[in-house]
Amino acid sequence: MDRLLSRLIDLCVLPGRLVGWLLLPLIAFVLAAVWAAQTGRNAFIEWDDDVLLLGDGVTVNTLIDAQWHIFALIVLFGGVYAFRDNAHVAVDFLSSTLRPRTRLIIRTIGDLVFVVPFCGIILWFGWSFAQTAFMSGEGSNYGGLMDRWLIKACLPIGFGLLGVAALARALRTFLTLAKGGQFESEEISR
């Protein structure tokens, strides 16, 4: 069961590993936007029919919107990655004085009482948020990226993955506590 829960958490982290590669296009988009601003260029490419997300062309505003969208993806899906590796913000100066078993109990309660319900709320309201954007055809009104529902749909997906990872980690930790096993420092951090 422990192995299955660990695999589930690893699956939740997979999008975080993939979006890490978006740093490369993010850098390219920043450089292109700066170059365009310095040279006074606004439109890079234009076409007749609308294309998903891009609309009828690529402009400086498209690049600026893409920067924010990529940043949002990195934060949302990278947050699950940080959660799994216990690289998120913690109150270590308080928890360092506690026994490992006590730290695991507090972490499990925190996951079940705070993280999972918060993710459920974001999942519930975020889905209707994305659905409204899809139904209304929401997009940029200043030549940026269109189809805002795509980025808005990532909000409930990211928090859904975080909630699943938190639930799996809490269950895995609970099973470890119930067995009364020894705790390695790695077990406390993961």
C-alpha positions, 0 to 999 in steps of 0.5 A: 500500500505504501508503494502504491501511495508513493506512486500516486504522489509521483504521478501527481508530481509529473506535470510539475516536472514537465512544466519546469521545461517551460522556463526555456520558452519563458526566457525566450518570450521575455527576450523577444518582448524586450527586443520588440519594445526596443525596436518599436515592433508590435506584431510578429506574425498575423493570419486570417483564421483564429488559432487556439490560444493565439487568436489571429496573430502573435503580438508583443501582448501575446508574449507578455500574456504567455509569460504570465501563463507560463509563470502560473503553470510553473507555480501551480504544478511546481507547488505540487512538486515542492509539496512532495519534496517538503520544500515548501514553507514550514515553521522549522524552528518550532518543529525542530524541537519535536520528536519525529513521531509528533512532527508526522502527526502534526503534518498529517493533521495539517494535510487533512484539516487544511490542505485537502479541504482548501484544495477541494474548495479551489477545485469546486469554485475553480472549475466553474471559473474555467467553465464560465470563461469557456462558455463566454469565450473569454480572451484578451481584449488587447491583442494578447492570448485568447481562450482564457479558459485553458489557463483558468482550467489549470487552477482546479487541475493543479489544486486537484493534484495537490489535494490528491498528493496531500491525501495520499501523503496523509494516508501513507504517513498514517499507515506508517504511524499505525505500524509504529515503525522507526522514522528516518529523517527522509520519511519526515521530509517526504 
